[in-house]
Amino acid sequence: MSPVERARPLPEAQGRGKLLIAESVLAATSAALQGFAGQDGRHEGIVLWLGRFIATTTMVVSVHVPEADHGWGHVRMSEQQVGTASRSARALGLGIIAQVHSHPGTDVRHSDGDDDLVLMPFEGMFSLVVGRYGDAALLDGGLHQYQDGVWHRIIDVDPVVYVIPPVVR
């Protein structure tokens, strides 16, 4: 496991509310994260999940892959890139409701930098970290939620996350 840089404790908690994710979002997210690379090899990547936050339910229906400053060990968005993402979401009647980014190793905890740099955190917001530059399973332990003004790693995603298939029978 490649440990992330953490000087502060990372609290763990049960998730609050529900996170409903359209199945198509997972495939698009994986493909986008795996595509971040440069001449020096694969890079950390970022994807913004679009949807609606209704009461305590986060509904993710689409993905925005921003242009970003990315390299080995970092990924950042400028104010202009955030603005572009926000306008794209609003044009669809949606908002940026969650962030997903990748780490190079298998440690999917937020780093201290992740805590500080998440785009406009709000109470109940989810942040997902995916290991091995997006090659790891998306929902494999890296789910975090902003609770009471602090990021928490969610210790059991099963009662929180629901993947919605394209056809329900």
Secondary structure, 3 states (H helix, E strand, C coil): CCCCCCCCCCCEECCCCEEEEEHHHHHHHHHHHHCCEECCEECCCEEEEEEEEECCEEEEEEEECCCCEEECCEEECCHHHHHHHHHHHHHCCCEEEEEEEECCCCCCCCCHHHHHHCCCCCCCCEEEEECHHHCCCCCCCCEEEEECCEEEEECCCCCCEEEECCCCC
